[in-house]
Amino acid sequence: MTGYRRIRRHDAAAVLGGFWRDQGAATAIEYALVASSIGAAIAATVYTLGDEVLTTYYTRISEAVASASPN
């Protein structure tokens, strides 16, 4: 087989040890988890309060526009 290289146990251990000691990937995963948690919190807040806020502000804006129009 051309291009085939047999992986020895020592090589696999060295590769896995490198992944284990690499802190950059762990930091990136932590940041991704924090960002997704913040996004989930924002989505839950908008879902919970969205209709109430929309109705409140829509009512205020429509009343202000209606009172300001020269009809």
C-alpha positions in Angstrom: 0.0 0.0 0.0 1.5 3.3 -1.0 1.2 6.2 1.4 0.1 4.0 4.2 1.9 4.5 7.4 1.3 2.3 10.4 0.6 4.2 13.5 2.5 2.9 16.4 1.2 3.0 20.0 3.8 5.6 20.9 2.7 7.9 18.1 -1.0 7.6 19.1 -0.1 8.3 22.7 1.9 11.4 21.7 -1.0 12.7 19.6 -3.6 12.1 22.3 -1.3 13.6 24.9 -1.0 16.7 22.8 -4.7 17.1 22.6 -5.0 16.6 26.3 -2.5 19.3 27.1 -3.9 21.8 24.6 -5.8 24.4 26.6 -6.8 26.6 23.5 -9.5 24.2 22.4 -10.9 24.0 26.0 -11.0 27.8 26.2 -12.8 28.0 22.8 -15.4 25.5 23.9 -15.9 27.4 27.2 -16.5 30.6 25.3 -18.9 28.9 22.9 -20.9 27.5 25.9 -21.0 30.9 27.5 -22.2 32.6 24.3 -24.8 29.9 23.7 -26.1 30.3 27.2 -26.4 34.0 26.8 -28.2 33.5 23.5 -30.6 31.1 25.1 -31.3 33.5 27.9 -32.1 36.3 25.5 -34.3 34.1 23.4 -36.2 32.9 26.5 -36.7 36.5 27.6 -37.9 37.7 24.2 -40.2 34.7 24.0 -41.7 35.3 27.4 -42.0 39.1 27.3 -42.2 39.7 23.5 -46.0 39.9 23.2 -46.5 42.0 26.3 -43.8 44.5 25.2 -45.1 44.6 21.7 -48.6 45.3 22.8 -47.6 47.9 25.3 -45.4 49.9 22.9 -47.7 49.4 20.0 -50.6 50.8 22.0 -48.6 53.8 23.2 -47.2 54.6 19.7 -50.6 54.2 18.0 -52.3 56.4 20.6 -49.5 59.1 20.2 -49.9 59.0 16.4 -53.7 59.1 16.6 -53.6 62.1 18.9 -51.0 63.9 16.8 -52.9 63.4 13.5 -55.1 66.4 12.4 -58.3 64.4 12.0 
